[in-house]
């Protein structure tokens, strides 16, 4: 058997909210203030706060585009902060008056209150996993020498702040299991500070690494230090809005100041390049991923190690065409085993010689198939490949020569994830979940194929009282896509059911069925929950993703609208009882389809959405989304963006359903100005009598690390808002 080193357990530097690409800046005209309008009266009886308008006009290729709420982009101004307070006051009064609010919050709390355990990982003779006993603000990290041993607390983030707003943003045990590097983020920001804890004493060392973003820590095999990527410190007052360019890769040696860290890689000529590093398990190399932030494309370099540590060598380029995705999952001698979509939109495994990496010398290990390859790992001398078949998980185990050994038996149509491990151990763990099955954790032996249940959550949600199925919808151009439908057993589909439709449709992120308390609460309330796997995601590989990008972005909206029309045609629901919801890129989706078909929906909740498609690339990491969206700096792309931008296409004279916009005041991923400006425009435009509200969470960001109490309150409010729009009684 080949000497196989397991997968470099790389997390993409952006979570499921948005993936990244390179963008350009826009030159804007000067701003001139205009008189402040009076508060906008709502036909519902709400008095929206006054939102000052300015005479801001930008010109794009001969087109003049007004931006009257430009001043709301300044999140630090006293005027913006006062506007936030005033909007929240109106929204709170409206939500507090809903008879559904308190019972929905009680239901959500009851269903959320169950033990949640994360996948175990093993390092240095220790197991590590997360656990939340039910309603803890943040999950606690535990460690034990064996799965059946009594665990001890390695790190309790609940001790880091009184209100739970300081969260773990990353975790990396050293190779010898003695030290734990961990990142923290405050108030939902993407900015991280990394610390080092001595697991024997439970005390933190003096080490502190700051201004880290979109990065994890990766230890050298000698456990003397770790790699991380950071940006230069932003200007004062601009940390949450300034564009993030020129990331650099460093090595931090434990016990030294950050100022002494070794610069490993940078590119002063390419401001968009980013970096990630991971040591191979054999201790010979550090694999460095070089990303131009243009979608999923990246390059690879290797840095030689001596005795598991640095010796002053420089990184050596291996694959630097930046023309596809290359994920190293193992090493075999001088060869890298790589998952790639180069010349294989559905993905494949190849073997590349470090010293002779020309494509002509590549060897195919596992060829591209009909299913979309989502991930691969090397465990116990075998390769575990995770696929999607019609947006449901399919997992196969291969020998190192690529031959198929078996498929992993999964409990049903749903989502499986995990399968990490080590070369010297056949043990791995995976989770399985569906729309009605809370995530179970299984221990899997890749040598024998035996799977044993390790943890099954005990919840107040009675799975056996509900049912789920997969169906297929035909979009406007004839493309078929899957939807997953879940509801209480025996529900009569008479066209009168309150229904909640969720979608995303972007950045090659796959929407697969998984359990969530929002969906569970909605079903418990008597509703139908529907998940749509539309174009722009990764459910059918890179071609499916590309079909929903840039000038093809309308396909995403057409798919979602087709799903809504199908639900009506199938007599599952009717427009006045159909709500739509999505977050981040999914918030954009909701905003766009509302403008295109406002009569098709009965309520909408766009969360942390990208609403200004002409200026998204001017803030934090927004410039990197041009791979999916295009840029207003390009004439053809400008026309396409302006045609669907939620902010710029609100239709006066059309009757819109009730809308609850949500965002966080510390969101430095999709800056809250998107939601601020969109809401201001909604409230100023004649879109009918239904309420147009914004709920702005304070000390919260894009979603990662949000404390339990804020999660429950925000999501329960969204469900109560929809239930009220549909006249539902909640017990």
C-alpha positions as CSV (number, residue, x, y, z in Angstrom):
1,X,0.0,0.0,0.0
2,X,1.2,3.5,-0.8
3,X,2.2,5.8,2.0
4,X,-0.8,8.1,2.0
5,X,-1.1,11.3,4.0
6,X,-4.7,12.3,4.7
7,X,-6.5,15.3,3.4
8,X,-5.4,18.8,4.3
9,X,-8.5,19.7,6.3
10,X,-8.9,23.0,4.6
11,X,-12.0,25.2,5.3
12,X,-12.8,27.7,2.7
13,X,-12.0,31.2,3.9
14,X,-15.6,32.1,3.6
15,X,-18.6,30.3,5.1
16,X,-21.8,29.3,3.3
17,X,-22.9,32.8,3.1
18,X,-20.9,34.0,0.0
19,X,-17.9,32.8,-1.9
20,X,-15.4,35.2,-3.4
21,X,-13.9,36.7,-6.5
22,X,-12.1,39.8,-7.7
23,X,-13.8,43.1,-8.3
24,X,-13.0,46.7,-9.4
25,X,-13.9,50.1,-7.9
26,X,-16.5,52.6,-9.0
27,X,-15.9,56.3,-9.2
28,X,-18.9,58.1,-7.6
29,X,-20.0,61.7,-8.0
30,X,-20.0,64.1,-5.0
31,X,-22.9,64.1,-2.6
32,X,-25.1,67.1,-2.0
33,X,-27.6,67.1,0.9
34,X,-31.3,67.5,0.4
35,X,-34.0,68.5,2.8
36,X,-35.0,65.8,5.2
37,X,-38.5,64.3,4.5
38,X,-41.2,64.0,7.0
39,X,-41.8,60.6,8.6
40,X,-43.4,58.2,6.1
41,X,-46.9,57.2,7.3
42,X,-47.7,53.5,6.5
43,X,-51.3,52.5,5.6
44,X,-50.8,49.8,8.3
45,X,-50.7,52.6,10.9
46,X,-46.9,52.5,11.3
47,X,-45.0,55.7,11.1
48,X,-41.6,55.0,9.5
49,X,-38.7,57.1,10.6
50,X,-37.7,60.0,8.4
51,X,-34.9,59.0,6.1
52,X,-33.0,62.0,4.6
53,X,-32.4,62.0,0.9
54,X,-29.4,63.4,-0.9
55,X,-28.8,64.5,-4.5
56,X,-26.3,61.7,-5.2
57,X,-26.2,60.6,-8.8
58,X,-23.6,58.2,-10.2
59,X,-23.0,57.8,-13.9
60,X,-22.4,54.4,-15.5
61,X,-21.6,54.3,-19.2
62,X,-23.9,57.2,-19.9
63,X,-26.7,56.1,-17.5
64,X,-27.5,58.2,-14.5
65,X,-28.4,56.3,-11.3
66,X,-29.6,58.1,-8.2
67,X,-28.5,57.0,-4.8
68,X,-30.5,59.2,-2.4
69,X,-29.6,57.1,0.7
70,X,-25.8,57.1,0.2
71,X,-25.3,58.6,3.7
72,X,-26.5,55.3,5.3
73,X,-23.3,53.7,4.1
74,X,-21.5,55.4,6.9
75,X,-22.2,53.1,9.8
76,X,-20.2,55.2,12.2
77,X,-22.1,58.5,11.7
78,X,-24.4,59.7,14.5
79,X,-27.2,60.2,11.9
80,X,-27.0,56.5,10.8
81,X,-26.9,55.3,14.4
82,X,-29.9,57.4,15.2
83,X,-31.7,56.0,12.1
84,X,-31.0,52.4,13.3
85,X,-32.4,53.2,16.8
86,X,-35.5,54.8,15.2
87,X,-36.1,51.9,12.8
88,X,-35.7,49.3,15.5
89,X,-38.2,51.2,17.7
90,X,-40.9,51.0,15.0
91,X,-40.1,47.4,14.2
92,X,-40.2,46.4,17.9
93,X,-43.5,48.1,18.4
94,X,-44.9,46.2,15.4
95,X,-43.5,42.8,16.4
96,X,-44.5,43.2,20.0
97,X,-48.1,43.7,19.0
98,X,-48.2,40.4,17.1
99,X,-50.3,37.8,19.0
100,X,-48.0,35.1,17.4
101,X,-44.8,36.5,18.8
102,X,-44.6,35.1,22.3
103,X,-46.0,31.6,21.5
104,X,-43.7,31.4,18.5
105,X,-40.7,32.3,20.6
106,X,-41.8,29.7,23.2
107,X,-42.1,27.0,20.6
108,X,-38.8,27.9,19.0
109,X,-37.1,27.9,22.4
110,X,-38.5,24.5,23.2
111,X,-37.4,23.0,19.9
112,X,-34.0,24.6,20.1
113,X,-33.4,23.2,23.6
114,X,-31.6,19.9,22.9
115,X,-28.1,18.7,23.1
116,X,-26.0,19.6,20.1
117,X,-22.7,17.7,19.6
118,X,-20.2,18.4,16.9
119,X,-18.1,15.9,14.9
120,X,-15.2,14.5,16.9
121,X,-11.6,15.0,15.6
122,X,-8.5,13.4,16.9
123,X,-5.1,15.0,17.3
124,X,-2.1,14.1,19.5
125,X,-3.9,11.3,21.3
126,X,-6.9,13.5,22.2
127,X,-10.4,13.7,20.8
128,X,-12.0,17.1,20.5
129,X,-15.6,18.0,19.9
130,X,-18.1,20.7,20.6
131,X,-21.2,20.4,22.7
132,X,-24.1,22.7,23.6
133,X,-26.4,21.5,26.3
134,X,-29.3,23.1,24.6
135,X,-29.6,26.9,25.3
136,X,-26.0,27.8,26.1
137,X,-25.0,31.0,24.2
138,X,-22.0,29.3,22.7
139,X,-21.0,25.7,22.3
140,X,-18.3,24.4,24.6
141,X,-15.2,22.5,23.4
142,X,-14.5,19.2,25.1
143,X,-11.5,16.9,25.0
144,X,-10.9,13.3,26.1
145,X,-8.3,10.5,25.6
146,X,-11.0,8.1,24.4
147,X,-14.6,8.4,23.2
148,X,-15.9,6.6,26.2
149,X,-13.7,8.5,28.7
150,X,-15.0,11.3,30.9
151,X,-14.3,14.5,28.9
152,X,-12.9,17.7,30.3
153,X,-13.6,21.2,29.1
154,X,-10.8,22.5,26.8
155,X,-12.4,25.9,26.1
156,X,-15.7,27.5,27.2
157,X,-16.4,30.5,25.0
158,X,-19.3,31.5,27.3
159,X,-16.7,32.8,29.8
160,X,-15.3,35.2,27.2
161,X,-18.1,37.7,27.4
162,X,-21.2,38.3,29.6
163,X,-23.7,38.3,26.7
164,X,-22.2,35.6,24.5
165,X,-21.3,37.9,21.7
166,X,-17.6,36.8,21.7
167,X,-17.5,33.5,19.7
168,X,-15.0,31.0,18.6
169,X,-14.1,31.6,14.9
170,X,-11.6,28.8,14.6
171,X,-9.9,25.9,16.5
172,X,-6.6,24.1,15.8
173,X,-5.0,21.6,18.3
174,X,-1.3,21.2,17.9
175,X,0.1,17.9,16.4
176,X,1.2,16.7,19.9
177,X,-2.1,17.6,21.5
178,X,-0.6,19.8,24.1
179,X,-1.7,23.2,22.8
180,X,-4.9,24.6,21.3
181,X,-4.8,27.6,19.0
182,X,-8.2,29.3,18.9
183,X,-9.7,32.3,17.2
184,X,-12.3,34.6,18.7
185,X,-14.5,37.2,17.0
186,X,-16.6,39.8,18.7
187,X,-20.1,41.0,17.9
188,X,-20.3,38.9,14.8
189,X,-17.4,40.5,12.9
190,X,-15.2,38.5,10.5
191,X,-12.1,39.9,12.2
192,X,-10.4,37.3,14.4
193,X,-7.8,37.4,17.2
194,X,-6.0,34.1,17.8
195,X,-4.8,32.8,21.2
196,X,-2.9,29.7,22.4
197,X,-4.1,27.6,25.3
198,X,-2.0,25.1,27.3
199,X,-4.4,22.1,27.6
200,X,-2.6,20.7,30.6
201,X,-3.1,23.8,32.7
202,X,-6.2,25.3,31.0
203,X,-4.4,28.6,30.9
204,X,-3.8,30.8,27.8
205,X,-0.2,31.7,26.9
206,X,0.8,35.2,26.2
207,X,0.5,34.7,22.4
208,X,-2.0,37.0,20.6
209,X,-2.3,37.2,16.9
210,X,-4.5,40.0,15.5
211,X,-6.1,41.3,12.3
212,X,-6.7,37.8,11.0
213,X,-9.6,37.4,8.6
214,X,-10.7,34.5,6.3
215,X,-8.0,32.2,7.7
216,X,-7.5,29.3,10.0
217,X,-4.4,28.3,12.0
218,X,-2.3,25.3,10.8
219,X,0.4,23.9,13.0
220,X,3.8,22.7,11.9
221,X,4.4,19.0,12.7
222,X,6.8,19.9,15.5
223,X,4.0,21.8,17.3
224,X,6.2,24.8,17.7
225,X,4.1,27.2,15.8
226,X,1.3,27.7,13.2
227,X,0.6,29.4,9.9
228,X,-2.1,32.0,9.5
229,X,-3.1,34.7,7.0
230,X,-3.8,38.4,8.0
231,X,-4.4,41.8,6.6
232,X,-2.7,45.1,7.6
233,X,-4.6,46.9,10.4
234,X,-7.4,49.0,8.8
235,X,-7.8,52.7,9.3
236,X,-9.5,53.8,12.5
237,X,-13.2,53.7,12.2
238,X,-13.1,51.7,9.0
239,X,-12.7,48.2,10.3
240,X,-16.2,47.1,9.4
241,X,-16.4,48.7,5.9
242,X,-13.0,49.2,4.3
243,X,-12.0,46.9,1.5
244,X,-9.8,44.0,2.5
245,X,-6.8,43.7,0.1
246,X,-3.2,42.3,0.2
247,X,-3.6,39.4,2.6
248,X,-0.3,37.9,3.7
249,X,0.7,34.4,5.0
250,X,2.7,34.3,8.2
251,X,4.2,31.8,10.6
252,X,3.8,32.4,14.3
253,X,6.2,30.7,16.7
254,X,4.7,30.0,20.1
255,X,6.1,32.2,22.8
256,X,7.1,35.1,20.6
257,X,5.4,38.4,19.8
258,X,3.4,38.8,16.6
259,X,5.8,41.5,15.4
260,X,8.4,38.7,15.1
261,X,6.3,36.4,13.0
262,X,7.9,35.1,9.8
263,X,6.4,36.3,6.5
264,X,5.9,33.3,4.3
265,X,4.1,34.6,1.3
266,X,2.6,37.8,-0.2
267,X,2.1,39.3,-3.6
268,X,2.4,43.1,-3.6
269,X,1.4,43.2,-7.3
270,X,-1.9,41.3,-6.8
271,X,-4.1,42.9,-4.1
272,X,-6.7,40.2,-4.4
273,X,-4.5,37.2,-3.7
274,X,-5.2,35.3,-0.5
275,X,-3.4,32.4,1.2
276,X,-4.0,29.2,3.2
277,X,-1.5,26.7,4.4
278,X,-1.5,23.1,5.9
279,X,1.3,20.8,6.8
280,X,1.2,17.3,5.3
281,X,1.0,14.5,7.8
282,X,4.3,13.0,6.8
283,X,5.9,16.2,8.0
284,X,7.7,16.8,4.7
285,X,5.8,19.7,3.2
286,X,3.5,22.6,3.8
287,X,1.0,22.9,1.0
288,X,0.1,26.6,0.3
289,X,-3.1,27.4,-1.5
290,X,-2.9,30.6,-3.5
291,X,-6.3,32.1,-4.3
292,X,-7.0,35.1,-6.6
293,X,-10.5,35.1,-4.9
294,X,-12.1,34.6,-8.3
295,X,-14.6,31.9,-7.5
296,X,-13.1,28.5,-6.6
297,X,-9.9,28.8,-8.6
298,X,-6.6,28.5,-6.8
299,X,-3.0,27.7,-7.2
300,X,-0.7,25.4,-5.2
301,X,2.8,25.9,-3.8
302,X,4.8,23.7,-1.4
303,X,7.2,24.7,1.3
304,X,9.8,22.1,2.4
305,X,10.0,21.2,6.1
306,X,13.0,19.8,8.0
307,X,12.3,17.8,11.1
308,X,8.7,19.0,11.1
309,X,9.8,22.7,11.1
310,X,10.9,25.6,9.0
311,X,14.4,25.8,7.7
312,X,14.3,29.1,5.8
313,X,13.3,27.6,2.5
314,X,11.0,29.5,0.1
315,X,7.7,28.2,-1.3
316,X,8.0,26.3,-4.5
317,X,5.3,26.7,-7.2
318,X,3.6,23.5,-8.3
319,X,0.3,24.5,-10.0
320,X,0.0,28.2,-10.6
321,X,-2.2,28.6,-13.7
322,X,-5.1,29.7,-11.4
323,X,-7.4,28.0,-13.9
324,X,-9.4,25.6,-11.7
325,X,-9.9,24.4,-8.2
326,X,-7.1,22.2,-6.7
327,X,-7.6,20.7,-3.3
328,X,-4.7,18.5,-1.9
329,X,-6.2,15.6,0.0
330,X,-3.1,13.4,0.4
331,X,0.6,12.9,-0.5
332,X,2.1,9.7,-1.9
333,X,5.8,10.1,-1.9
334,X,6.7,13.0,-4.2
335,X,3.1,13.1,-5.6
336,X,0.2,15.2,-4.4
337,X,-3.3,13.6,-4.6
338,X,-5.6,16.4,-5.6
339,X,-9.4,17.0,-6.0
340,X,-9.9,19.2,-9.0
341,X,-12.5,20.4,-11.5
342,X,-9.9,21.0,-14.2
343,X,-11.3,19.5,-17.4
344,X,-13.9,17.9,-15.1
345,X,-16.9,20.1,-14.1
346,X,-18.2,17.4,-11.8
347,X,-14.8,16.9,-10.2
348,X,-12.1,14.1,-10.1
349,X,-9.0,13.0,-8.3
350,X,-5.6,13.3,-9.9
351,X,-2.0,12.6,-8.9
352,X,0.6,15.3,-9.6
353,X,4.4,15.0,-9.3
354,X,5.8,17.9,-7.2
355,X,9.0,18.0,-9.3
356,X,7.2,17.6,-12.7
357,X,3.7,19.0,-12.3
358,X,3.0,19.6,-16.0
359,X,-0.6,18.5,-16.9
360,X,0.8,16.0,-19.4
361,X,2.2,14.1,-16.5
362,X,-0.9,14.0,-14.4
363,X,-2.4,10.7,-13.5
364,X,-6.2,10.2,-13.0
365,X,-6.9,8.4,-9.7
366,X,-10.7,8.6,-9.7
367,X,-12.3,9.8,-13.0
368,X,-15.2,12.3,-13.3
369,X,-18.6,10.7,-12.9
370,X,-22.2,11.7,-13.3
371,X,-22.5,13.0,-9.8
372,X,-21.0,16.2,-8.5
373,X,-17.9,15.6,-6.3
374,X,-18.3,17.8,-3.2
375,X,-15.3,16.7,-1.1
376,X,-12.6,14.0,-0.6
377,X,-10.5,12.9,2.3
378,X,-7.8,10.3,2.9
379,X,-8.3,8.1,5.9
380,X,-6.7,4.8,6.9
381,X,-5.1,4.2,3.5
382,X,-8.2,4.8,1.6
383,X,-10.0,7.7,-0.1
384,X,-13.5,8.8,0.9
385,X,-15.3,10.7,-1.8
386,X,-18.5,12.7,-1.1
387,X,-20.9,13.3,-4.0
388,X,-24.3,14.7,-4.6
389,X,-27.0,12.9,-6.5
390,X,-30.0,15.2,-7.1
391,X,-28.9,17.3,-4.1
392,X,-28.7,14.3,-1.7
393,X,-25.5,12.8,-0.3
394,X,-23.7,9.8,-1.9
395,X,-20.4,8.6,-0.3
396,X,-18.0,6.1,-1.8
397,X,-14.8,4.5,-0.5
398,X,-11.9,3.9,-2.9
399,X,-8.6,2.2,-2.7
400,X,-5.5,4.4,-3.3
401,X,-5.3,3.0,-6.8
402,X,-8.7,4.6,-7.4
403,X,-10.7,1.3,-7.5
404,X,-14.1,1.5,-5.9
405,X,-14.4,-0.5,-2.7
406,X,-17.9,0.3,-1.5
407,X,-20.6,2.9,-1.0
408,X,-21.3,4.1,2.5
409,X,-24.8,3.1,3.6
410,X,-26.7,6.2,4.7
411,X,-29.9,6.3,6.6
412,X,-31.9,7.9,3.8
413,X,-32.2,10.8,1.4
414,X,-30.4,13.6,3.2
415,X,-27.1,15.2,3.8
416,X,-23.9,13.5,5.1
417,X,-20.7,15.5,6.0
418,X,-17.4,14.8,7.8
419,X,-15.2,11.8,6.9
420,X,-11.9,13.4,8.1
421,X,-9.2,11.3,9.7
422,X,-5.6,10.2,9.7
423,X,-3.5,7.8,7.6
424,X,-2.6,5.6,10.6
425,X,-6.3,5.1,11.7
426,X,-9.3,3.9,9.7
427,X,-11.6,5.7,12.1
428,X,-13.6,8.6,10.8
429,X,-16.9,10.3,11.8
430,X,-19.7,11.7,9.8
431,X,-23.1,13.3,10.5
432,X,-26.3,12.6,8.7
433,X,-29.4,14.8,8.7
434,X,-32.6,15.5,6.7
435,X,-35.3,18.1,6.9
436,X,-37.0,16.1,9.6
437,X,-34.0,14.2,11.1
438,X,-31.7,16.2,13.5
439,X,-28.1,15.5,12.8
440,X,-26.9,12.1,14.0
441,X,-23.1,11.4,14.4
442,X,-21.7,8.1,13.2
443,X,-18.3,6.5,13.7
444,X,-17.2,4.7,10.5
445,X,-14.4,2.2,10.0
446,X,-13.1,2.7,6.4
447,X,-11.3,-0.7,6.5
448,X,-14.3,-2.8,7.4
449,X,-17.1,-0.6,6.3
450,X,-18.8,-0.8,9.7
451,X,-20.8,2.2,10.9
452,X,-21.9,2.7,14.5
453,X,-24.1,5.4,15.9
454,X,-22.3,7.6,18.3
455,X,-24.7,10.4,19.1
456,X,-28.4,10.8,18.3
457,X,-30.0,14.0,19.6
458,X,-33.1,13.8,21.8
459,X,-35.4,16.6,20.7
460,X,-39.0,17.8,21.3
461,X,-39.5,17.5,17.6
462,X,-41.2,14.2,16.9
463,X,-39.7,13.1,13.6
464,X,-42.2,10.2,13.1
465,X,-45.0,12.7,12.9
466,X,-43.6,14.4,9.8
467,X,-42.7,13.4,6.3
468,X,-40.4,14.7,3.6
469,X,-40.0,14.0,-0.1
470,X,-38.0,15.2,-3.1
471,X,-39.7,16.4,-6.2
472,X,-38.5,18.0,-9.5
473,X,-39.6,21.4,-10.9
474,X,-39.1,22.5,-14.5
475,X,-37.9,26.1,-14.9
476,X,-38.8,28.6,-17.6
477,X,-36.1,27.4,-20.0
478,X,-36.9,23.7,-19.4
479,X,-34.1,23.0,-16.8
480,X,-35.2,20.7,-14.1
481,X,-34.1,21.1,-10.5
482,X,-35.0,19.4,-7.2
483,X,-37.0,20.7,-4.3
484,X,-37.4,19.1,-0.9
485,X,-40.8,19.3,0.8
486,X,-41.5,18.6,4.5
487,X,-44.7,18.8,6.6
488,X,-46.8,17.0,9.1
489,X,-48.0,13.5,8.0
490,X,-51.5,13.5,6.7
491,X,-51.6,17.2,5.7
492,X,-54.2,17.8,3.1
493,X,-52.7,19.5,0.1
494,X,-55.7,21.6,-0.9
495,X,-53.9,24.8,-1.9
496,X,-54.5,26.4,1.4
497,X,-51.4,25.5,3.4
498,X,-49.0,28.2,4.7
499,X,-45.7,27.5,3.0
500,X,-42.2,28.7,3.5
501,X,-39.9,28.5,0.5
502,X,-36.1,28.8,1.0
503,X,-33.4,29.3,-1.5
504,X,-29.8,30.5,-2.1
505,X,-28.5,30.0,-5.7
506,X,-24.9,31.1,-5.7
507,X,-21.2,30.6,-5.3
508,X,-21.3,26.9,-5.9
509,X,-22.8,26.4,-2.5
510,X,-25.1,23.4,-2.5
511,X,-28.4,23.4,-0.8
512,X,-29.1,20.0,0.6
513,X,-31.8,18.9,3.1
514,X,-30.8,19.3,6.7
515,X,-32.6,19.8,10.0
516,X,-33.1,23.3,11.3
517,X,-35.1,24.6,14.2
518,X,-36.7,27.3,11.9
519,X,-38.0,24.6,9.5
520,X,-39.0,22.4,12.4
521,X,-40.9,25.2,14.2
522,X,-42.7,26.2,10.9
523,X,-43.8,22.6,10.4
524,X,-44.9,22.3,14.0
525,X,-47.0,25.4,13.4
526,X,-48.8,23.6,10.6
527,X,-46.8,24.9,7.7
528,X,-45.1,23.3,4.7
529,X,-41.3,23.9,4.4
530,X,-39.7,23.8,1.0
531,X,-36.0,23.9,0.1
532,X,-35.1,24.6,-3.6
533,X,-31.8,23.5,-5.1
534,X,-31.6,26.1,-7.9
535,X,-28.9,27.1,-10.3
536,X,-25.9,29.0,-9.1
537,X,-25.2,26.4,-6.4
538,X,-23.0,23.3,-6.7
539,X,-25.7,20.6,-6.6
540,X,-24.8,19.4,-10.1
541,X,-21.2,20.6,-10.4
542,X,-19.4,23.6,-11.8
543,X,-21.6,23.8,-14.9
544,X,-24.7,24.2,-12.7
545,X,-22.9,26.9,-10.8
546,X,-21.8,28.8,-13.9
547,X,-25.4,28.7,-15.2
548,X,-26.4,31.0,-12.4
549,X,-23.6,33.6,-12.6
550,X,-23.0,37.0,-14.1
551,X,-25.1,37.5,-17.3
552,X,-26.9,34.2,-16.5
553,X,-27.9,35.3,-13.0
554,X,-31.6,35.6,-14.1
555,X,-31.7,31.8,-14.3
556,X,-31.5,31.8,-10.5
557,X,-34.5,34.0,-10.1
558,X,-36.4,32.1,-12.8
559,X,-35.8,28.9,-11.0
560,X,-37.0,30.3,-7.7
561,X,-40.1,31.8,-9.3
562,X,-40.8,28.5,-11.0
563,X,-40.6,26.7,-7.7
564,X,-43.2,29.1,-6.3
565,X,-45.5,28.6,-9.3
566,X,-45.1,24.9,-9.0
567,X,-46.1,24.9,-5.4
568,X,-49.3,26.8,-6.3
569,X,-50.0,24.5,-9.3
570,X,-49.6,21.4,-7.2
571,X,-52.2,22.9,-4.8
572,X,-49.7,22.8,-1.9
573,X,-50.3,26.5,-1.3
574,X,-51.5,29.8,-2.9
575,X,-49.7,33.1,-3.4
576,X,-51.2,34.8,-0.3
577,X,-49.9,32.0,1.9
578,X,-46.5,31.6,0.3
579,X,-43.5,33.1,2.1
580,X,-40.0,33.3,0.8
581,X,-36.8,33.5,2.8
582,X,-33.1,33.5,2.1
583,X,-29.9,34.9,3.6
584,X,-26.8,36.7,2.2
585,X,-26.9,35.8,-1.5
586,X,-30.3,34.3,-0.7
587,X,-31.3,37.7,0.6
588,X,-30.5,39.1,-2.8
589,X,-32.6,36.3,-4.3
590,X,-35.6,37.2,-2.2
591,X,-35.2,40.9,-3.0
592,X,-34.9,40.3,-6.7
593,X,-37.9,38.0,-7.1
594,X,-40.1,40.3,-5.0
595,X,-39.5,43.0,-7.5
596,X,-40.2,40.7,-10.5
597,X,-43.3,39.0,-9.1
598,X,-44.6,40.7,-6.0
599,X,-48.1,39.3,-6.5
600,X,-46.7,35.7,-6.2
601,X,-45.9,35.9,-2.5
602,X,-47.7,36.6,0.7
603,X,-44.7,37.5,2.9
604,X,-40.9,37.8,2.6
605,X,-37.9,37.8,4.9
606,X,-34.6,38.8,3.2
607,X,-31.8,38.3,5.7
608,X,-28.4,40.1,5.5
609,X,-28.9,40.4,1.7
610,X,-26.8,41.9,-1.0
611,X,-29.2,44.6,-2.2
612,X,-27.1,47.2,-4.0
613,X,-25.7,45.4,-7.0
614,X,-23.9,48.5,-8.3
615,X,-21.8,49.2,-5.2
616,X,-21.4,45.8,-3.4
617,X,-17.7,45.6,-4.5
618,X,-16.7,48.8,-2.6
619,X,-17.0,47.3,0.9
620,X,-14.9,44.8,2.9
621,X,-14.7,41.6,0.8
622,X,-17.5,42.5,-1.6
623,X,-15.1,43.1,-4.4
624,X,-14.4,39.4,-4.4
625,X,-18.0,38.4,-5.5
626,X,-17.5,39.6,-9.0
627,X,-17.0,36.0,-10.1
628,X,-20.6,35.3,-9.5
629,X,-22.2,38.7,-10.0
630,X,-20.1,40.6,-12.5
631,X,-19.2,44.3,-11.9
632,X,-20.9,47.6,-12.6
633,X,-17.5,48.7,-14.0
634,X,-18.2,46.5,-17.1
635,X,-20.8,47.9,-19.5
636,X,-22.7,44.7,-20.2
637,X,-22.5,43.5,-16.6
638,X,-23.7,46.9,-15.4
639,X,-26.9,46.5,-17.5
640,X,-27.5,43.0,-16.1
641,X,-26.9,44.1,-12.5
642,X,-29.1,47.1,-12.7
643,X,-31.9,45.0,-14.3
644,X,-32.3,42.9,-11.1
645,X,-30.6,44.9,-8.3
646,X,-33.2,44.8,-5.4
647,X,-32.5,48.4,-4.4
648,X,-32.9,49.8,-7.9
649,X,-36.0,47.9,-9.1
650,X,-38.7,48.5,-6.4
651,X,-41.8,49.0,-8.4
652,X,-44.0,52.0,-7.4
653,X,-47.7,51.3,-7.8
654,X,-47.3,47.5,-7.3
655,X,-48.7,45.8,-4.3
656,X,-45.9,44.1,-2.3
657,X,-46.5,41.6,0.5
658,X,-45.3,42.3,4.1
659,X,-41.5,42.4,4.2
660,X,-39.2,42.0,7.2
661,X,-35.6,42.8,6.4
662,X,-33.0,41.6,8.9
663,X,-29.3,42.5,9.3
664,X,-26.7,43.1,11.9
665,X,-25.0,46.3,12.8
666,X,-21.6,44.6,12.8
667,X,-21.9,42.7,9.6
668,X,-18.6,43.2,7.8
669,X,-19.4,40.6,5.2
670,X,-22.5,42.1,3.6
671,X,-22.3,45.5,5.2
672,X,-25.7,46.6,6.7
673,X,-25.9,49.6,4.3
674,X,-27.4,47.1,1.8
675,X,-30.4,46.5,4.0
676,X,-30.5,50.0,5.3
677,X,-30.8,51.6,1.8
678,X,-33.1,48.9,0.5
679,X,-35.5,49.4,3.5
680,X,-35.4,53.2,3.1
681,X,-36.3,52.9,-0.5
682,X,-39.1,50.4,0.2
683,X,-40.6,52.7,2.8
684,X,-40.4,55.7,0.5
685,X,-42.1,53.9,-2.4
686,X,-45.8,53.3,-2.9
687,X,-45.8,49.5,-2.7
688,X,-49.1,49.0,-1.0
689,X,-50.4,48.8,2.6
690,X,-48.4,45.9,3.9
691,X,-45.6,46.7,6.4
692,X,-42.0,47.1,5.3
693,X,-39.9,46.7,8.4
694,X,-36.2,46.2,9.2
695,X,-34.9,44.4,12.2
696,X,-31.3,45.4,13.0
697,X,-29.6,43.2,15.5
698,X,-27.0,45.1,17.6
699,X,-23.6,43.6,18.4
700,X,-24.2,41.0,15.6
701,X,-22.8,40.4,12.2
702,X,-23.4,38.2,9.2
703,X,-24.5,35.2,11.4
704,X,-21.4,33.3,12.4
705,X,-21.0,33.0,16.2
706,X,-24.3,34.6,17.0
707,X,-25.3,33.7,20.6
708,X,-28.2,31.4,21.1
709,X,-30.5,34.0,22.6
710,X,-30.2,36.3,19.6
711,X,-30.7,33.4,17.2
712,X,-33.9,32.4,18.9
713,X,-35.3,35.9,19.1
714,X,-34.5,36.8,15.5
715,X,-35.7,33.6,13.8
716,X,-38.8,33.4,16.0
717,X,-39.7,36.9,15.1
718,X,-39.4,36.1,11.4
719,X,-41.8,33.2,11.8
720,X,-44.2,35.2,13.9
721,X,-44.1,37.9,11.2
722,X,-45.0,35.4,8.5
723,X,-47.6,33.7,10.6
724,X,-49.3,37.0,11.3
725,X,-49.3,37.8,7.6
726,X,-51.1,34.5,7.0
727,X,-53.5,34.8,9.9
728,X,-52.1,31.7,11.6
729,X,-52.9,31.0,15.2
730,X,-49.8,29.8,17.1
731,X,-50.3,27.7,20.3
